[in-house]
Amino acid sequence: MDAAHDFTEQRASLIRLLTATWDLTKDAGAKLPADTNASIDAALEQMLKRQNYEGGFGYWGQTEPDAYLSAYAMLAVGAASEKKRFIPRDVLERGKDYMQSQLAQKTRALAQAPGQFAEQALGQEHEAAHAVAVEQAVVVHVEAVRRHPRQR
């Protein structure tokens, strides 16, 4: 991947693509290329370096975390975990903690200004409401992975 265009969202997309390809080839009875696991692992290694101490992910290196990007990155982490790729437990725990804190923060904001949120959601095509739903789904997924870890 070109280093000038290598940021977290691209790594997460690559991981999601490779894990989806895994399922498609299995369903079709095809064989995966020998380097698929290595490609997933390499993308994970680079992406996980971008998880900050709070558990969120920034676009470049250790930059300020973004809740929506973090949800997407954790979806990729969950997909890789389902394919039995090694994910350190602290990555899952910090990611879960970050997503829960973001969910709580956004829930408090909703409770404080529901009228403003409704206007904003309508004006931005419900982007904020969708993001909250994605975050909730990620929290549930990460919690399920934590409660039922695969043998490594």
C-alpha positions as CSV (number, residue, x, y, z in Angstrom):
1,M,0.0,0.0,0.0
2,D,1.3,3.5,-1.0
3,A,2.6,5.1,2.3
4,A,1.3,8.5,1.2
5,H,-2.2,7.1,1.2
6,D,-1.9,4.6,4.0
7,F,-4.2,5.6,6.8
8,T,-6.4,3.6,9.2
9,E,-9.5,3.6,7.1
10,Q,-7.7,2.0,4.2
11,R,-6.2,-0.7,6.5
12,A,-9.6,-1.4,8.0
13,S,-11.1,-1.7,4.5
14,L,-8.3,-4.0,3.3
15,I,-8.9,-6.3,6.3
16,R,-12.7,-6.3,5.8
17,L,-12.1,-7.1,2.1
18,L,-9.7,-9.9,2.8
19,T,-11.9,-11.5,5.4
20,A,-15.0,-11.2,3.2
21,T,-13.0,-12.8,0.3
22,W,-12.2,-15.6,2.7
23,D,-15.9,-16.4,3.2
24,L,-16.7,-16.0,-0.5
25,T,-13.9,-18.4,-1.6
26,K,-14.9,-20.9,1.0
27,D,-18.6,-20.8,-0.1
28,A,-17.6,-21.2,-3.7
29,G,-15.2,-24.1,-3.0
30,A,-12.3,-22.1,-4.2
31,K,-8.8,-21.9,-2.6
32,L,-7.4,-18.8,-1.0
33,P,-4.0,-17.5,-2.1
34,A,-1.3,-18.7,0.3
35,D,-0.5,-15.2,1.4
36,T,-4.0,-14.2,2.6
37,N,-3.3,-14.7,6.3
38,A,0.0,-12.8,5.9
39,S,-1.8,-9.9,4.2
40,I,-4.4,-9.8,7.0
41,D,-1.7,-9.9,9.6
42,A,0.4,-7.2,8.0
43,A,-2.6,-4.9,7.6
44,L,-3.6,-5.6,11.3
45,E,-0.1,-4.9,12.5
46,Q,-0.1,-1.5,10.8
47,M,-3.6,-0.6,11.9
48,L,-3.2,-1.7,15.5
49,K,-0.2,0.7,15.8
50,R,-2.8,3.5,15.4
51,Q,-4.9,2.5,18.4
52,N,-4.2,5.1,21.0
53,Y,-4.1,4.7,24.8
54,E,-7.8,5.5,25.1
55,G,-8.6,2.6,22.7
56,G,-9.7,4.7,19.7
57,F,-8.1,5.0,16.3
58,G,-6.9,8.1,14.5
59,Y,-6.4,8.4,10.8
60,W,-2.7,8.7,10.9
61,G,-0.4,7.2,13.5
62,Q,-1.3,8.2,17.0
63,T,-3.5,11.1,16.0
64,E,-6.6,12.2,17.8
65,P,-9.1,9.3,17.8
66,D,-12.3,9.5,15.7
67,A,-15.4,7.6,17.0
68,Y,-16.7,6.7,13.6
69,L,-13.3,5.6,12.3
70,S,-12.7,3.7,15.6
71,A,-16.0,1.8,15.1
72,Y,-15.0,0.9,11.6
73,A,-11.5,-0.2,12.7
74,M,-13.0,-2.4,15.5
75,L,-15.3,-4.0,12.9
76,A,-12.2,-5.0,10.9
77,V,-10.5,-6.2,14.1
78,G,-13.6,-8.3,14.9
79,A,-13.6,-9.7,11.3
80,A,-10.0,-10.7,11.6
81,S,-10.6,-12.3,15.0
82,E,-13.4,-14.4,13.5
83,K,-10.8,-15.7,11.0
84,K,-8.6,-16.8,13.9
85,R,-6.0,-14.0,13.4
86,F,-4.3,-13.1,16.6
87,I,-5.7,-10.0,18.3
88,P,-4.1,-9.0,21.6
89,R,-6.7,-9.0,24.4
90,D,-5.8,-5.4,25.4
91,V,-6.7,-4.2,21.8
92,L,-10.2,-5.6,22.3
93,E,-10.6,-4.3,25.8
94,R,-9.3,-0.8,25.0
95,G,-11.5,-0.7,21.9
96,K,-14.5,-1.8,23.8
97,D,-13.9,0.8,26.5
98,Y,-13.4,3.6,24.0
99,M,-16.6,2.7,22.1
100,Q,-18.6,2.5,25.3
101,S,-17.3,5.9,26.4
102,Q,-18.1,7.4,23.1
103,L,-21.6,5.9,23.2
104,A,-22.2,7.3,26.7
105,Q,-20.9,10.7,25.6
106,K,-23.2,10.8,22.6
107,T,-26.1,9.5,24.6
108,R,-25.6,12.3,27.2
109,A,-25.5,14.9,24.3
110,L,-28.8,13.5,22.9
111,A,-30.4,13.7,26.3
112,Q,-29.3,17.4,26.8
113,A,-30.4,18.7,23.4
114,P,-32.9,16.4,21.7
115,G,-34.3,19.2,19.6
116,Q,-30.9,20.2,18.3
117,F,-30.0,16.7,17.6
118,A,-33.2,16.1,15.6
119,E,-32.4,19.2,13.5
120,Q,-28.8,18.1,13.0
121,A,-29.8,14.5,12.1
122,L,-32.3,15.7,9.5
123,G,-29.8,18.3,8.2
124,Q,-27.0,15.8,7.9
125,E,-29.1,12.9,6.6
126,H,-29.2,11.1,9.9
127,E,-25.4,10.7,10.0
128,A,-25.1,11.1,13.7
129,A,-27.9,8.6,14.4
130,H,-26.3,6.1,12.1
131,A,-23.0,6.5,13.8
132,V,-24.5,5.8,17.2
133,A,-26.1,2.7,15.9
134,V,-22.8,1.5,14.4
135,E,-21.0,2.2,17.7
136,Q,-23.6,0.2,19.6
137,A,-23.2,-2.7,17.2
138,V,-19.4,-2.6,17.6
139,V,-19.7,-2.6,21.4
140,V,-22.0,-5.6,21.3
141,H,-19.7,-7.4,18.9
142,V,-16.5,-6.7,20.9
143,E,-18.3,-7.8,24.1
144,A,-19.3,-11.0,22.4
145,V,-15.7,-11.7,21.2
146,R,-14.4,-10.9,24.7
147,R,-16.9,-13.3,26.4
148,H,-16.3,-16.1,23.9
149,P,-12.6,-15.9,22.9
150,R,-11.3,-18.3,20.4
151,Q,-8.4,-20.5,21.4
152,R,-5.2,-18.9,20.2
